[in-house]
């Protein structure tokens, strides 16, 4: 009986790793992040290349693939009416620079460093090229399985990172809008 209990416990705690789920990395819509008609980044951003991600090996640790990161970013931009359907004014290229993961732990904190480059497609100028830092902790209470906690922490760290770029795009759009208003006033 004791051997069965030990074997069951080992099986429970050694579940296979799963990759990050796209839907869990999407930043939910919030009214305070709503993009109004006429905002410079409204329906004006396309996601270019996404690099630096890794495919998950079920026998090792949860990872974030380029494809799932790109899908989560595009879904977030679409929810916040920033994603361009066709000819985009801006191209956002992404590089997952580092995904700092714990090897083991009760609470698992993942830190994500992601580089975003926003290019104006009309003239090729780079509006920003920055690394954004984020983290997320999945607590022991979130899942008994270490591999699941790592997956949750990965998803949360990337979701928080996408939240940061979303805020940057909104702020940049406001700055572009104010610059255009100043130019119009000064031009008269």
HUBELMO-V376937 format. One record per pair of residues at least 4 apart in sequence whose C-alpha atoms are under 8 Angstrom apart, sorted by the first residue. I is the first residue (numbers start at 1). J is the second residue. If there is no record, write none. Layout:
# HUBELMO-V376937
{{I:J} {I:J}}
This chain:
# HUBELMO-V376937
{{1:5} {2:6} {3:7} {4:8} {5:9} {6:10} {7:11} {8:12} {9:13} {10:14} {11:15} {12:145} {13:144} {13:145} {13:146} {14:145} {14:146} {14:147} {15:145} {15:147} {16:58} {16:59} {16:60} {16:147} {17:56} {17:57} {17:58} {17:59} {17:60} {17:61} {17:62} {17:147} {17:148} {17:151} {18:56} {18:57} {18:58} {18:61} {18:62} {18:63} {18:147} {18:148} {18:151} {19:55} {19:56} {19:62} {19:63} {19:64} {19:65} {19:151} {20:24} {20:25} {20:62} {20:63} {20:64} {20:65} {20:68} {20:151} {20:152} {20:154} {20:155} {21:25} {21:68} {21:155} {22:26} {22:68} {22:69} {22:71} {22:72} {23:72} {24:155} {24:156} {24:159} {25:69} {25:72} {25:155} {25:156} {25:158} {25:159} {25:162} {26:72} {26:73} {26:75} {26:76} {26:159} {26:162} {27:76} {27:159} {27:160} {27:162} {27:163} {28:76} {28:79} {29:33} {29:34} {29:76} {29:79} {29:80} {30:34} {33:80} {33:167} {33:170} {34:80} {34:81} {35:39} {35:42} {35:80} {35:81} {35:82} {35:170} {36:42} {37:42} {38:42} {39:173} {39:174} {39:177} {40:44} {40:173} {40:174} {40:176} {40:177} {41:45} {41:82} {41:90} {41:169} {41:170} {41:173} {42:81} {42:82} {42:83} {42:84} {43:81} {43:82} {43:83} {43:84} {43:85} {43:88} {44:82} {44:83} {44:84} {44:87} {44:88} {44:89} {44:90} {45:77} {45:82} {45:83} {45:84} {45:88} {45:89} {45:90} {45:91} {45:92} {46:74} {46:83} {46:84} {46:85} {46:88} {46:90} {46:91} {46:92} {47:70} {47:73} {47:74} {47:91} {47:92} {47:93} {47:94} {48:91} {48:92} {48:93} {48:94} {49:92} {49:93} {49:94} {50:66} {50:67} {50:69} {50:70} {50:93} {50:94} {50:95} {50:96} {51:66} {51:94} {51:95} {51:96} {52:66} {52:95} {52:96} {52:97} {52:98} {53:63} {53:64} {53:65} {53:66} {53:69} {53:95} {53:96} {54:63} {54:64} {54:65} {54:66} {55:63} {55:64} {55:65} {56:60} {56:61} {56:62} {56:63} {56:64} {56:65} {57:61} {57:62} {58:62} {61:147} {61:150} {62:147} {62:150} {62:151} {62:154} {63:151} {63:154} {64:68} {64:69} {64:154} {65:69} {66:70} {67:71} {68:72} {69:73} {69:158} {70:74} {71:75} {72:76} {73:77} {73:162} {74:78} {74:83} {75:79} {76:80} {76:162} {77:81} {77:82} {77:83} {77:166} {78:82} {78:83} {84:88} {88:121} {89:120} {89:121} {89:122} {90:118} {90:119} {90:120} {90:121} {91:117} {91:118} {91:119} {91:120} {91:121} {92:116} {92:117} {92:118} {92:119} {93:116} {93:117} {93:118} {94:114} {94:115} {94:116} {94:117} {95:114} {95:115} {95:116} {96:112} {96:113} {96:114} {96:115} {97:112} {97:113} {97:114} {97:115} {98:111} {98:112} {98:113} {98:114} {99:110} {99:111} {99:112} {99:113} {99:154} {100:110} {100:111} {100:112} {101:108} {101:109} {101:110} {101:111} {101:150} {102:108} {102:109} {102:110} {102:150} {104:108} {104:146} {105:146} {106:139} {106:140} {106:146} {107:137} {107:138} {107:139} {107:140} {107:149} {108:137} {108:138} {108:139} {108:140} {108:149} {108:150} {108:153} {109:135} {109:136} {109:137} {109:138} {109:150} {109:153} {110:135} {110:136} {110:137} {110:150} {110:153} {110:154} {110:157} {111:133} {111:134} {111:135} {111:136} {111:157} {112:133} {112:134} {112:135} {112:157} {112:158} {112:161} {113:131} {113:132} {113:133} {113:134} {113:161} {114:131} {114:132} {114:133} {114:161} {115:129} {115:130} {115:131} {115:132} {116:128} {116:129} {116:130} {116:131} {116:132} {116:165} {117:126} {117:127} {117:128} {117:129} {117:130} {118:126} {118:127} {118:128} {118:129} {119:124} {119:125} {119:126} {119:127} {119:128} {120:124} {120:125} {120:126} {120:127} {121:125} {132:161} {132:164} {132:165} {133:161} {134:157} {134:158} {134:160} {134:161} {135:153} {135:156} {135:157} {135:158} {135:160} {135:161} {136:153} {136:154} {136:156} {136:157} {136:160} {137:153} {137:156} {138:142} {138:149} {138:150} {138:152} {138:153} {139:143} {139:149} {140:144} {140:149} {142:149} {143:148} {143:149} {144:148} {144:149} {145:149} {146:150} {147:151} {148:152} {149:153} {150:154} {151:155} {152:156} {153:157} {154:158} {155:159} {156:160} {157:161} {158:162} {159:163} {160:164} {161:165} {162:166} {163:167} {164:168} {165:169} {166:170} {167:171} {168:172} {169:173} {170:174} {171:175} {172:176} {173:177} {174:178} {175:179} {176:180} {177:181} {178:182} {179:183} {180:184} {181:185} {182:186} {183:187} {184:188}}
